[in-house]
Amino acid sequence: MSWAEIEIDESGKITIRRGGTLTGETEPKPEPKPKPKPKPKPKPKPEPKPKLVTWERCVRIEPWQIGDRLCFVKWYPSEKIPEDWYRIDSYGRPIETIKRLPEGQEP
């Protein structure tokens, strides 16, 4: 047989005590609720791959340079080749005329 004792103090606070038997043993305290599992941390997003830019070797040819063996050679991004600069195509000799580099790097 179990028992319960209810006390109400002057402020109206209610206190309940319970026992398991008439010998005065108290009921075991209820086990605390298990803590929720922590949420897994989100995986960091991988860094975006840099955009590749195509660079082309170009030569500047002015009208007065036609037939001259001296010319200026420079690398330019394929979308931004200035006027009077022309792409070099490699036909007879193995020369590197195109490079693909990450954005921000220059040949």
C-alpha positions as CSV (number, residue, x, y, z in Angstrom):
1,M,0.0,0.0,0.0
2,S,1.4,3.4,-0.9
3,W,0.7,6.7,0.8
4,A,0.8,10.4,-0.1
5,E,1.1,13.5,2.0
6,I,0.0,16.9,0.7
7,E,1.0,20.2,2.4
8,I,-0.1,23.7,1.5
9,D,1.7,26.6,3.1
10,E,0.5,30.1,3.7
11,S,1.5,31.4,0.3
12,G,-0.5,28.6,-1.4
13,K,2.5,26.5,-2.4
14,I,1.6,22.8,-2.7
15,T,4.1,20.1,-1.7
16,I,3.4,16.4,-2.3
17,R,5.3,13.6,-0.7
18,R,4.7,10.0,-1.6
19,G,5.7,6.7,-0.1
20,G,5.7,3.1,-1.4
21,T,4.7,1.3,1.8
22,L,3.5,2.1,5.3
23,T,7.0,1.5,6.5
24,G,8.0,4.9,5.2
25,E,10.0,3.9,2.2
26,T,9.7,6.4,-0.6
27,E,9.1,5.7,-4.2
28,P,12.1,5.9,-6.4
29,K,12.6,9.2,-8.2
30,P,11.6,9.0,-11.8
31,E,14.6,8.7,-14.2
32,P,15.4,11.9,-16.0
33,K,14.5,12.1,-19.6
34,P,17.3,11.3,-21.9
35,K,19.1,14.3,-23.4
36,P,18.4,14.7,-27.1
37,K,21.2,13.8,-29.3
38,P,23.1,16.8,-30.5
39,K,22.4,17.8,-34.1
40,P,25.3,16.9,-36.5
41,K,27.3,19.9,-37.5
42,P,26.7,20.9,-41.1
43,K,29.6,20.0,-43.3
44,P,31.5,23.0,-44.6
45,K,30.8,23.8,-48.2
46,P,33.7,23.1,-50.5
47,E,35.5,26.1,-51.9
48,P,34.2,26.9,-55.3
49,K,36.6,25.9,-58.1
50,P,38.1,28.9,-59.7
51,K,36.9,29.8,-63.2
52,L,39.3,28.8,-65.9
53,V,40.5,31.6,-68.3
54,T,41.8,30.8,-71.7
55,W,45.0,32.8,-72.5
56,E,46.3,33.0,-76.1
57,R,49.7,34.1,-77.2
58,C,49.3,37.0,-79.5
59,V,51.5,39.1,-81.8
60,R,51.2,42.8,-82.5
61,I,51.5,43.7,-86.1
62,E,51.5,47.3,-87.3
63,P,51.5,48.1,-91.0
64,W,55.1,49.3,-90.8
65,Q,56.2,45.9,-89.3
66,I,55.0,43.7,-92.2
67,G,58.0,41.9,-93.5
68,D,60.0,42.8,-90.5
69,R,61.4,40.0,-88.3
70,L,61.0,42.0,-85.1
71,C,57.6,41.8,-83.4
72,F,56.0,42.0,-80.0
73,V,54.5,38.8,-78.5
74,K,52.3,38.8,-75.4
75,W,49.6,36.7,-73.6
76,Y,46.0,37.9,-73.5
77,P,42.7,36.4,-72.3
78,S,40.9,35.1,-75.4
79,E,37.9,37.5,-74.7
80,K,40.1,40.6,-74.3
81,I,42.5,40.6,-77.2
82,P,43.1,44.2,-78.1
83,E,42.9,45.7,-81.6
84,D,46.1,45.3,-83.7
85,W,47.0,42.1,-81.7
86,Y,46.5,38.7,-83.5
87,R,46.4,35.2,-82.2
88,I,49.4,33.0,-83.1
89,D,48.6,29.6,-84.4
90,S,51.2,26.9,-84.3
91,Y,51.5,25.0,-87.6
92,G,55.1,24.2,-88.3
93,R,56.9,24.5,-84.9
94,P,55.8,23.2,-81.5
95,I,55.0,26.4,-79.7
96,E,52.6,26.9,-76.8
97,T,49.9,29.2,-78.0
98,I,47.0,28.5,-75.6
99,K,46.9,28.1,-71.8
100,R,44.0,27.5,-69.4
101,L,44.7,29.0,-66.0
102,P,42.6,29.7,-62.9
103,E,41.1,33.2,-62.8
104,G,43.6,35.6,-61.3
105,Q,46.7,33.8,-62.6
106,E,48.6,35.1,-65.6
107,P,51.1,33.2,-67.7
